[in-house]
Structure formats: structure tokens, C-alpha cells
């Protein structure tokens, strides 16, 4: 997939999260650190309903730019959802789970990208 299309997907995901009032949206460029993806997007929700709405909105927005989801984890869970778009991985958490897993600390060497 082209760099431009991947970046369009990242922008679409961030816009969808902002539309759903996600908390503390962070984009990490991890391409230089790992082969698993080019970008991680991390965001928090206030409650399980918002978490699900954020997930649905991101999936639809990224699909509209022509990027298909290859997997989902945690949908039945009430505190985290992972959306895998191959080059883009979106991590959605409730506040407590985000603090517990602390992906920003684990991936501290990753470049933070402002969208």
C-alpha cells in the first residue's frame, strides 16, 4: 500500500475519533521500530458505548479511503478494542486500561505524529 494511502487512513481514523470525542488521541509512527505496522493510533473512551461508537466510526472512515480491516480483537470486551488495518493498528481503551497497558511508554522510541 502506498505511503499516501496509509496516511489518508491515519487521517481518516483520527478524524473519526475526534468526531466521537475520543480522549487523548495519539498517533505513533512505528514503521522504523517493528514490521507489524506503520502506525499505532491510541485513544481513550469515557464508557463502553463510546468505545463501541469510536470503533464503528473508525472502521467506516478507514474503509471509505479504501483500506480494509483484517482483524478485530476485544469487541465483546468493555474496556478495549483493537482494529487491525495491516499498516495501521488502532488501540481503543477505557481510561483505566489505557493507563494499565501504557502503550505510549512501551513505544516511547516511536515518533509521535501530529494529525
C-alpha positions in Angstrom: 0.0 0.0 0.0 1.3 3.5 -0.8 2.5 5.8 1.9 -0.1 8.4 0.9 -3.0 5.9 1.2 -1.7 4.8 4.6 -1.5 8.4 5.8 -5.0 9.0 4.4 -6.2 6.1 6.5 -4.5 7.5 9.6 -6.1 10.9 9.0 -9.5 9.3 8.5 -9.2 7.3 11.7 -8.1 10.4 13.7 -10.9 12.5 12.3 -13.5 9.7 13.1 -12.1 9.5 16.7 -12.3 13.3 17.1 -15.9 13.2 15.8 -16.8 10.7 18.5 -15.0 12.9 21.1 -12.2 10.4 21.8 -9.9 11.4 24.7 -6.2 11.9 24.1 -5.7 10.6 20.6 -2.1 9.8 19.9 -0.5 8.7 16.6 2.8 6.8 16.8 4.9 6.1 13.7 6.3 2.7 14.5 7.5 1.6 11.0 11.2 2.0 11.8 10.8 0.0 15.0 8.8 -3.0 14.0 7.5 -4.8 11.0 4.0 -5.3 12.5 2.6 -1.9 11.3 3.5 1.6 10.2 1.3 3.4 12.7 -0.4 2.9 16.0 -3.3 5.1 16.9 -4.2 5.1 20.6 -7.3 6.7 22.1 -9.5 6.5 25.2 -13.2 6.5 25.7 -15.3 7.5 28.7 -17.6 4.5 28.7 -18.3 1.2 26.8 -20.9 2.8 24.5 -18.4 5.5 23.4 -15.8 2.8 22.9 -18.0 0.9 20.5 -19.1 4.0 18.7 -15.4 5.0 18.2 -14.6 1.6 16.8 -17.5 1.6 14.4 -16.7 5.1 13.2 -13.0 4.4 12.6 -13.8 1.2 10.7 -16.2 3.1 8.4 -13.9 6.1 7.9 -10.9 4.0 7.0 -13.0 1.8 4.7 -14.1 4.9 2.8 -10.5 5.7 1.9 -10.1 2.1 0.6 -8.4 0.4 3.4 -9.9 -2.9 4.7 -9.8 -4.1 8.2 -8.0 -7.5 8.6 -8.9 -8.2 12.2 -10.6 -7.1 15.4 -9.9 -8.0 19.0 -11.8 -7.2 22.2 -15.2 -6.3 20.7 -17.0 -8.3 23.4 -14.8 -6.6 26.0 -16.0 -3.4 27.7 -12.5 -1.9 28.2 -10.5 -2.2 24.9 -10.8 -2.8 21.2 -8.0 -3.3 18.7 -8.7 -2.7 15.0 -6.0 -4.1 12.6 -5.8 -2.5 9.2 -2.4 -4.1 8.5 -0.3 -0.9 8.2 -2.5 0.9 10.8 -3.4 -0.6 14.2 -6.0 1.3 16.3 -6.0 0.7 20.0 -9.1 1.9 21.8 -9.2 1.8 25.6 -11.2 2.9 28.6 -9.1 5.2 30.8 -8.1 2.6 33.3 -7.0 0.0 30.7 -5.0 2.6 28.8 -3.1 3.6 32.0 -2.5 -0.1 32.8 -1.2 -1.1 29.3 0.6 2.3 28.8 1.5 1.7 25.1 3.0 5.2 24.9 5.6 4.2 27.4 6.2 0.8 25.8 6.6 2.5 22.3 8.4 5.6 23.7 11.0 5.4 20.9 8.3 5.8 18.3 7.9 9.1 16.6 4.7 11.0 17.6 2.8 12.3 14.6 0.6 15.3 14.7 -2.5 14.9 12.6 
